[in-house]
Each structure stands twice: as structure tokens, then as C-alpha cells.
Amino acid sequence: MRRFAVFGLGRFGGQVAISLADLGADVLAVDNSPEKCDALKRVAGIHPLCFDATNEQALRESGVDEVDTAIVAMGAHRESSILVTALLRRLAIPRIVARAVDDLHKQILQLVGAALVFNPEVEMAIRAAQQVFAGSLHERMSLPTGHHLVEVDAMEPLIGKTLKDLDFRHRFELNVIAIRTRTPYVDDLGESRFKVSTNLTPRADDEIGKGDALVLIGTPNRVREFLELCK
């Protein structure tokens, strides 16, 4: 089982801890607020620890040196987040992830030992812009090759046609790497639900159905052109 430590249990850090536990991870959740620690005591997989993480001695005694990844989520407290990141690096934590509030904060966190730094406010704004630009867009990821990976709802002209009919590779210069299908069903309580299944090896004769989502890879320009069609 992978072990994580989350420092700072505000709305962001607390949700990170809960999400990691839901994924099956073992999580040390650290904050100097007893109230924030108590709020997570009953969450399976989370072990709240209430202490000041900027205290090196307390940090060493906490057992945090046994985790695989540490997440410094106290972004609003710049000095504390920088100090905790530096102390974690001194403890030789294999991987340190930190939250930044601006570019300067990000640069400092990287200098003192964070392998990955992100700004959730900026990323949320980007995601919101993507949704406004193309409401059918669920996810977009930039790949090291310069290509984009996107998940987008299948628009009406695609419904009922096979991948061979649509010829994504030559018509759009995009590769379809997966198809997500939502199948309606009624649960034991009589409520309407959807079961989501993913076809990770789509074939040429696979037909796109209503409610399906396509996972595509292509250059930014080709993805942009395709999203324009999805408006």
C-alpha cells in the first residue's frame, strides 16, 4: 500500500487527504489545528496528526520519513510551506509535491526540494475556460510530446457511426485511444443510474453511441479544430 503525508488540512488539503484514502492509500494528515484533525478521524485510511510541521524535531518523530510522497498543501502560508518543504527534503522523502500561490512561490518551492508544484486556482481557471470554450470537453492533458489528450462527448453527427466510417486519423488527424460508454439502469431503490465502462482497445467496427465520450490524442491545432465542431 502506498503511503502519503498531507500537510495542511484546509479545504484543499483535507480533500486531497480524503481523495487519496478513497483511492486506497494510507494517509498521514498533518495540521496544527485540533479541529481540522478531528474532522478526519473517522475517515478510513487517514491518520490525523496534530502538530506544528515547521518544528523539525516533531516532524522527525511523526513517522513521516516512512511515506512515499508528501503533499505540502498549506499554500496560503508561504513561509510555512517553504520551510516544511525544505525539512521534508532534509528527511529524504522520495517525492515532495507542493501547492503554490504564484510563480515566485513556485520557483522557491522547487529550489528547496519540491519535485512537483501546482497552483489549483490557476488550474481551475484553465479548466473553467476549457468548459466555456467547449462544453462537451471533460478533460485535457498536455503530453511531453507536445500533443494533447482530451476526453470529449460524442457530438450528434458521430452517433451511430463506426470508427472506420469516421476515419479520425485521416479526416481529423486524431487517434481514438478509448471510448467511454454510459449505460442506463435502475438500481434496487428504483433510481435511474448510469454504469460507465471504458473500451481501451477500440476497433474500426466499434460504433459510437449516444452518451459516449471519446478519448483522443492529437496536436493542439487538430484538437482545437475538433472541439470547434463539438460546440
N, C-alpha and C positions, 0 to 999 in steps of 0.2 A: 504493500500500500504506500502510495506517495504521501509525503508529509510536507505540510506548508505552515508558514507562520504569517499572520497578518497583523501589522502594526497600525493602530488607529482604527477604532470601531465606530466611526461616524456612519452616515447613511451609505456612503460609498464602500468604506472598508468592511462594514458589517454585512453588506450584501455580497461582497466578494467572498467573505468567510462562509456565508450560508451557501452560496453557489458552489464553492469548492467542496463543501461537505456533501451537498446533493449529488455531486459527481463521484462520490466515494472516497474522497481524500480525508486524511487525518489532519486537522487544523488546530494550531495554537493561535488563539485570538487574544491579542495583547492591547491593553489600554490602561491608562491611569484612572479611569472613571469606573467606580464600582457599579454604577447604574448600567453602563453600557456592557460591562462584562456579565452582569446578572441577566441581562436580556437574552443572552445567547447560551445560558447554562443548560437549557432543555433541548438544544438542537443537537441531534445525534451527529457525532463525528467532530464536534467543536469542543475545545478545551480552553475556556477563558482564563487568562492570567492577568491580574490587576497589579501593575507596577509601572514605574517610570522607565521607559525603554532607553532614555538617554543616560541612564545610570549603568555604566559598563559592568560593574560587579553584579548587579541584579540581572542584567542581560545574560551574563555568563552562567549564572545559577539557574536560569529559567529552562534550560534544556533546548534552547533554540538552535544550538550548534548541531543538532541531530536532524534538522529539516533539510529537504531537498531544495526548496525555494522559499525565499522570504519576500513578502509584498509590503512595501512601505507606503501606506495609504493615507498618511497624515499630511496631504499636500498643502492644506491651508496654513500649516505651521512650518514655514520654510526651514528655519534654523533646526528645529527638532528632526524634520525628515532628513536633512543633510547629515546631521550628527548620527542618527540611527543607521543610515546607510553606510557611513564610514565605519561605525562599530561592527556592523554585520560583515563588512569586508574583512575587518581585522580578525573576526571569528572564522573566516574562510568558509562562509556559506556558499555552496556551489553556484547558486543563481539568485541574484537580487533584482527585483522588479520594483520600480518606484513611480509614484504619481507626482507630476509637476504641474505648476500653475501658469508657467510661462517659459519662454525659450531660455532665459538666463538660468532659471531654476533647473531646467532640464540639463543644461550643459554642466552645471555644478554637480548634479546628482551622478551624471555619467563619469565625471572626473574622480569622484570619491568612491565609485565602485558599482553603480547600477548598470546591469547588462541591458536592461530594457526600461525605457522611461516613456510614459504616455500621459496625455492630458485628456481626461474623459470629457471635459466640457467642449474642447475643440472637436474631438471625435464625434460627440453627439451632434454638434452643429453641422459637421460634414454629412452625417447620416440623415439629418433632417433635410438638408439641401438636396440630397440624392432622392429622398422620398418626394419632395416637392417637384423635382425635375421629372421623375418617372415614378408615379405612384405604384407601379407594379414591381418595382425593384425592392427585393428583400435584403440583399447582401452584396457588397462589393469589396474585393480584396486585391491589392496590388501585389504582383508576384515579382521576385528578383529578376526575372527575365524582361520585365517591362510590360508584360501582359496583364490584363485584368481578369479576375474570376468573378462572375456575378451570378446571382440567383434571381430569376425574374419570372413573373406569372406568364403563362402562355396566353397570348392575345387571340382574339376570335378567329383571325384568318388562319391560324395554325391548327385549330381544333379539328380533329378527325383525320388529320394527315399524318403520314409516316415520316420518319427522319429522311428516308430515301426521297420521298416526294418533295420535301422542303430543301434538301441539299444544302444544309447550313454551311458546309465547308467551302463550296464554290460560290454560292449565292451571297452569303454574308461574311465569308472568311472567318467563321467561328466554329469552334469544336464543342459539341454537346457531350459533356462528361457524365451527366447524371440527369435523371428525371424524377422529381418528387410527385407522388400521387396522393390525393386526399380522397379516401373512400368513406362515404357517409354510413353511419349505423346508429342503431338505437340501443342505449345501454339498459341495464337492469331496472333503472328507475324511469324508463320511458323518455329519457332526454336524448335529443339528437346530438350525435358526436361525429368526429372525423378521425379516422385512422390514417396516419401518414406513413407511407412506405417509400423507399428510395431505390430506384433502379440504377446501380452503379456501373452497369455494363450495358448501356443502351445499344440496341441493334438497329440496323437500317429499316427493318419492318415493324419497329415499335411505333405504335400510334399515340399521338398526343391527345389527351382527353381534357374535358372541361375541368378547370380547377387545378390542373397540373402546373408545376413550376419547373423551369429548365435551369440547369447549372451549366454555364457557358464559359469558355476561355477564348480570348482574342485580344487584339491590340486595342488601346484606348479609343482610337478613332472608330474602329469597327463596332466596338461595344456601344459607343455613343450613338452611332447611326442606327443600330438595332433598337436602342432604348427610345429613340425618337419615334420609331414605329409602334412602340408599346404605349405611347401616351393615350 
